[in-house]
Each structure stands twice: as C-alpha cells, then as structure tokens.
C-alpha cells in the first residue's frame, strides 16, 4: 500500500519528537523522506554499519539485536536510529524486520536541513535516546547478572569435573565480561551525547563557570601570597588545568553561537603586528620546550592600524599556530602575514601558518574542519583537544569574509592559510594600554556592593578587589533582596551583581534598583554571570545593567568594567562626577553594544562619522559621472559602518544598491535609491555628530 506525503506527515506529527514542529514543516520533511519495504527477516542495517538515517515503522514489526541476542521488539509507530543524527559512527546493534514491514527513512542531511531551526527537536531526541539506551543498558546488565550467577553456580557445582569443562566455563565468564564492558561503553556513549548537546545549547555554562570562578580566583590569590616552591608547583598545575578547561568550555560556546548565527564580529582598531607578537609570546615557551623554532614573517607594508575584530583574529591565528606546535615534534613553525593589495581604504591581507609536523592524509584532511572531528582516532588520546578549534577558526574566517584552506602531506607538515579584507584606519598607531597602577589608581576608595550567593566566589571577589584597588571598600550581600536593602541604607559607587541568586535574582534586583528614586536609581550595576551567551548578556542589559563580567573573571576584565562605568558614577554622598551624555533615541543600541562605556561609544561614533564623511562626496561624484563600479566600491566600503551602529535599514538599502550594480540588473530606480542613501547618511551624521 502506497503512503502519500500527507499520510506520512500525519504519522510523523504523532511522533513525540515532532509534536512541537509546525505541520507545514512536518509535511516538507515527509516529502523529503523515502519509503523502504522489507520482507520478514529483511535487514534494515547491521551492527558496524555507519549511521546516517532515522527510521519510522509504518507497518509490521522489527527487532533490535546483536546476533541472536534480542534487545528490543518494535511495532508500527516506533522510531529508531536517533543516534545517527548525532554521530555517524558504527551502529552498536543490528535491526531487522520480524514480519513484512514498511519503513520511512529520513536521512541526516534531510533532517537537519528541514529542522535545523528547531533545537527543541534535538533536545527531545537526546532525551529519548538517553532513556532508550539506559533501558537497554539496564536490561543488558540484568541479563548479565543472571548469566554471571548461573556461571558462578555452574563453576561451584563442577569444580571436580574435567579440565575442558572448566576452560569452557572460563570462556563463558570472559564472554560475560566482554558483554558487560560493551554495555558500559554504550551507557558512557549515551551520557556523552547528552552532555555534548547540552553544552552546545550552553545550558551547563553557569554550572561549570561558577565553581571555576572560585577555583581560578583562589588559585590566583594563593599565587600572590608567596607560596613555598612545592606549593607553587601545585598551584601552577591547578591554574593550567582550569585554564585548559575554560578553553574547552569557550570552544563549545563559540561553536554553538556560530551555528545559531549569533556570533558577530566587533569593529574596532587593531594592529596586526601586536596580534602576531601576542601569539608568539603565548606559544614561545611551549615551542622552546619541544625544541622548535617559532618564526614570524611580517610584511612592513601592512598599515599600522586596521579596523576589525582583534580578539577573533588573534583567536584564529592562535588556534592555527597552537595546532602547528602541538603536532610538530621537530623543525619549525612559521607564521606569515603579508599585504596582497591596498585599494579604496581597504587592505587585503594573507595569513599562513606552516609547520614541519606529522602532516595528514587526503582522507584526514577532508574532515579536519568538521566539529568534534580530528585527523585520526588516536589524535585526541595522544595530543588532546576537543576537535573544535579548526571548525571555529574556519567559521570565524568566513565571518571576516575569507576562506580557511589547508594543504598537508603525511610526514612533511601542513600549511593553513586565508585571505581577508580589512578597512584601513586613519589612526597611525593604537593607543598604549593604561598602566595597571594608573588604571586601578583612578578607582581608589571605590565603594562597592557585591551581591553573590556563593561563599567561595565572595571570598575571591572581595580579596581580588582589595588586592587590586587602593583603599577599596567592599560590602557583600547573599541575594538580590538583601543587596537592594543595603543599597538604600548605605553609600555605594557601584554594584557587582550575580545573576543567579536565591530569593531575588540579579535581574529582578537590578530592575528594582532602577525603579528607586534618584540618585539611587542611577548607581551603575555590573553583572557577575557564569552564563556568557549573547542571550544572557542581552537579558542583563535589558534589565538595566551597565555591563557584564563573565565568570571565571580575570583581573583585567573586572578593572576594565569598573573603569567603564566609573566615568558616570554618582557620588551618593552629595557630589557627582559628570560623564559623556548617554546616546538617546536612534543610538540607544550603543548602550547595549558597549555596556554604557562612554569611551567605546565615542570611538564607534568617531569611526562612523569619519568613514561616512569621506564616502559622501565619492558617492555623489560616482552618481553624477555614472561610474557604477566606483559607486559599488564606495557603497560596499561604507556598508559595514551602518551595521556597526545598528542602522540595519540603511545597510539593507546599501546592499540593494550594491547588488543591483554588481548584477548589472535593470537600473531603474537606482538614482532614487542612491539619493535616499545619501540623505540617510547626511542625517545620521547630523544626528550623532
């Protein structure tokens, strides 16, 4: 009997994992599925086959088995193969039809292509899979326990029998142990899959970062107290291990943000030479330990200051160079940075990282950029790592507008390279960082209210603040309600507010503070949060907070956040230090983008005005002379500045103009669009200048 797409969609919509998916989406999924008809005894897949599809039994019955050992019987309406959606590794069991059966097969690419925007589906699959595997494991362990009891009884009863009978009993015991290990492996695999999915959704970030903040903070405090040589070794080991754990956690969060489309680059001044030097400084000791040469080839023609995201560019280069050092036992690692061309206020750069390491085969190279994949099965065991670094680097390079590529040969080393375009800044050099003493000196005598429910984290924060800021006064509250009461009865310059607290959380407490009468309502509030997803940061800013410091925090992050809000701190004793007025109306988004930092607000506004002012006459001249290629180049150059300031409508208009010229489409209406763009640009400069 044939199954129509509508009928299949109806069966699919009854599945628990798809009940929250809109019917049109389920109908589309049904149209992309295929039907398989099997006779009784027919095999759906065998143990050891790669997993690529999810199956739904439409008619008939099937069984899950390992040889003649039957794990489960399934009827019409049951689905199986969910593990294939998470891992294309070999199947752990076989499935075959016990009666004539019809199955709907949904391939992995089809599943994620249709349901990629419904993360709750993956959560349900992980939950269902975990329960099923746990049930199978419990059943297997129960049978193993019975077998072991029977085997023990048999051994005791036949102790005096012939040697071959004893050997047979020992063989049975060995088989039972093998089956038990397999069951344990399945259980661990299911638990790992569940954790991985939760990490991708960033649900465990808070639970990990909160104790990590205490571990790293107290370790740093102990290192400041002149420990003994033997203690120093232990403390350095703790710090290195916790920092390695934090790197893994950040990788997980980065890849989940990228896949969710929520990873955005920051546009600010950067110096390529400084970034390369920082990468070399970070890796120099590790390279010297292995006897490797670490070389930098820097093109002096690269402009001293460019506009882009220095943190993400450094992350990419550090990932590539760190891998090169990791997989090279002798020889050298070389980092190249060169200028390809410079045109229309932009500079095209070429970056390459070369090594003389173990290299890769073509098959290994083909999967090296995939998430959670490494070149070979023993790579993680021998070298460590999550298998995320290159995947993150590839997608960050694509955010920059480039493509990360690689060449490699076994035993001859590897080279990874990419080309990107960056705008050239009018500045001739990046400003030197404020000396630590001067930075903390400006915060002398700061009165801080710390709201934190975790006793260890309170100790870390208080002792760190007392160590960094001269004459600082810190009072603590264990929840948001107590912090609100203390703020109304005391005098404080700033509040450090944990987000997740009992009785009253940090978000609710901040909203309550903003509803107080002035000047209490104006006190700066900085979030202390173990969840660093963009959604969490957005929630903090929307509740009225002025900035966020992630846990575990670094000293410089905490000081930078305090300095950022110190420019507008109300002196509740009677005087007030004035700050740059906050943007209003059209520029309100800058408050969220910068956490209310007046220096960063001024910097972004300055960059925008500088770029737009230079582009206005060029666009007018190109329009007047009908030089469409020049028009396209200038509009393309200025377009990122609109998005940098949140002017999405203007950015869309610029994209329409660029596309129309680039595709040589019907140019009707082009002059009107350009005129509208010019008007928007002039009005924006007048509005924020």
Secondary structure, 3 states (H helix, E strand, C coil): CCCCHHHHHHHHHCCHHHCCCCHHHHHHHHHHCEEEEECCCCEEECCCCECCEEEEEEECCEEEEECCEEEEEECCCCEECCHHHHCCCECCCEEEECCCEEEEEEEHHHHHHHHCCCHHHHHHHHHHHHHHHHHHHHHHHHHHHHHHHHHHHHHHHCCCCCHHHHHHHHHHHHHHHHHHHHHHHHHHHHHHHHHHHHHHCCCCHHHHHHHHHHHHHHHHHHHCCCCCHHHHHHHHHHHHHHHHHHHHHHHHHHHHHHHCCCCCCCCEEECHHHHHHHHHHHHHHHHHHCCCEEEEEECCCCCCCEEECHHHHHHHHHHHHHHHHHCCCCCEEEEEEEEEEEECCEEEEEEEEEECCCCCCHHHHHCCCCCCCCCCCCHHHHHCCCCCHHHHHHHHHHHCCCCCEEEEECCCEEEEEEEEEEEECCCCCCCCCCCHHHHHHCCCCCEEEEECCCHHHHHHHHHHHHHHCCCCEEEEECCHHHHHHHHHHCCCCEEEEECCCCCCCHHHHHHHHHCCCCCHHHCEEEEEECCCCHHHHHHHHHCCCCEEEECCCCHHHHHHHHHHHHCCCECCCCCECCCCCCCCHHHHHHHHHHCCCHHHHHHHHHHHHHHHHHHHHHHHHHHHHCCHHHHHHHHHHHHHHHHHCCCHHHHHHHHHHHHHHHCCCCCCCHHHHHHHHHHHHHHHHHHHC
